[in-house]
Amino acid sequence: MLCSEVRRTVYLFFEGSLGEKQQVDFKTHLSICVDCDTKTQIQLRLHRFVLSHMAPQPAPEHLKTRLTRSLRALS
């Protein structure tokens, strides 16, 4: 795998969407390319940070109540 392919598929790798051979090729490339390994580790930390801050938040009760009333009024 080339550096350009690693850059193009890094998020697919994070999400486990690469095929088995591509995963092996990806990991092999990281083991021999310090630059791609470093960049991938940085991207992985950023990816995890973003995901952790995008966790679904429950709607406040007053909003749920208001939506329920509005939907009932429409029926």
C-alpha positions in Angstrom: 0.0 0.0 0.0 1.2 3.5 -0.8 1.1 6.5 1.4 -1.6 8.1 -0.7 -3.7 5.0 -0.2 -3.2 5.1 3.5 -4.3 8.8 3.6 -7.4 7.9 1.4 -8.5 4.9 3.5 -7.5 5.9 7.0 -11.1 6.6 8.2 -12.3 3.4 6.6 -9.7 1.6 8.6 -10.8 3.3 11.8 -14.4 2.2 11.2 -13.4 -1.4 10.3 -14.7 -1.0 6.8 -11.7 -2.2 4.9 -11.5 -5.8 3.6 -9.2 -8.2 5.4 -6.4 -7.9 2.8 -6.6 -4.1 2.8 -6.4 -4.1 6.6 -3.3 -6.2 6.5 -1.8 -4.0 3.8 -2.7 -0.9 5.8 -1.1 -2.2 9.0 2.0 -3.5 7.1 2.5 0.0 5.6 2.2 1.6 9.0 4.9 -0.7 10.4 7.4 0.4 7.8 6.4 4.1 7.2 7.0 6.2 10.3 5.4 9.3 8.7 2.1 7.5 7.9 2.1 5.8 11.3 2.6 9.1 13.1 -0.1 10.9 11.0 -2.5 7.9 11.5 -2.0 8.0 15.3 -2.8 11.8 15.3 -5.9 11.2 13.1 -7.0 8.4 15.4 -6.8 10.6 18.5 -8.8 13.3 16.6 -11.3 10.8 15.4 -11.9 9.4 18.9 -12.1 13.0 20.4 -14.8 14.0 17.8 -16.8 10.8 18.3 -16.7 11.2 22.1 -18.1 14.7 21.8 -20.8 13.7 19.3 -22.5 11.3 21.7 -26.3 11.7 21.5 -27.7 13.9 24.3 -31.3 13.3 25.5 -33.8 16.0 24.7 -34.9 18.1 27.7 -38.2 17.2 29.2 -39.8 20.5 28.3 -39.0 20.0 24.7 -40.4 16.4 24.7 -43.6 17.7 26.3 -43.9 20.5 23.7 -43.3 18.2 20.8 -45.8 15.6 22.1 -48.5 18.3 22.5 -47.7 19.7 19.0 -48.0 16.2 17.4 -51.2 15.5 19.2 -52.7 18.7 18.0 -51.9 17.7 14.4 -53.7 14.4 14.7 
